[in-house]
Amino acid sequence: MVQRKQLEVMERKGILRRHPLIFGLLALMVAAAFAVPLVAYVVIPAFTRSTLVEALPRPNPSAGSSAPASQVLRQGDLKQLNAADFGHGKVEVVQAGDTRYLRFDNVEIAAAPDMFAYLSDGTDGRPGNFTDLGRVKATSGSFNYTLPSGLDLSRVRSVVVWCRTFHVTVTYALLS
C-alpha cells in the first residue's frame, strides 16, 4: 500500500517535470475560475461612476397662492476619510410642504460596490442605529431621498454612505 502511494507521487512529479506547460495552463485556468467572478462582482462596480441631477424639492402651491421656498432644517459637509473613501459636497435635510427630504447637493462620492445612504444617530461615521434610505443613487450630482413621515429628526446626527460589500463607511456628514 505504501509503495503504491509512493509510485503515484513519483508519477505525478514526473508528469509535472515533463509537462510544465500543461501544469501552468491548468493552474491558470483554476486561478481564472476564481478571479473572473471576483472582478465582475467587486472590481468593475467599484470603478463605475454615475451622475444624477435632480431638482431641489419644492412644496406644492395651494390654489391662488405662491409656493413658499423649501426650508433647510439641517445640513453638513461630506468628509474625506482616506484616499479610497471620500465624499465632497453638502447634504441637507429639506422641508418642502409636508414632506421632508435628504438632499445630496453637488456631491462627489468615491465609487464602491453596494453603497447605501443611512441616517444615523452616531457621530463617528459608523452606521450605529440608522434609517436605511436605500441605494446611493449616483456618485456625483444632486439627488433627493424622501424621508419617512414618522422619522424623529432629533435622533439623527449624521448621514452615512455605507458599502455593504466591504462593511466600511465610504463618507459621512455630521448634521447641524
Secondary structure as GFF3:
##gff-version 3
##sequence-region A 1 176
A	DSSP	alpha_helix	2	18	.	.	.	ID=ss1
A	DSSP	alpha_helix	20	38	.	.	.	ID=ss2
A	DSSP	pi_helix	39	43	.	.	.	ID=ss3
A	DSSP	alpha_helix	44	46	.	.	.	ID=ss4
A	DSSP	beta_strand	51	53	.	.	.	ID=ss5
A	DSSP	beta_strand	71	77	.	.	.	ID=ss6
A	DSSP	beta_strand	87	96	.	.	.	ID=ss7
A	DSSP	beta_strand	99	109	.	.	.	ID=ss8
A	DSSP	beta_strand	115	120	.	.	.	ID=ss9
A	DSSP	beta_strand	130	135	.	.	.	ID=ss10
A	DSSP	beta_strand	140	146	.	.	.	ID=ss11
A	DSSP	three_ten_helix	153	155	.	.	.	ID=ss12
A	DSSP	beta_strand	158	163	.	.	.	ID=ss13
A	DSSP	beta_strand	168	174	.	.	.	ID=ss14
###
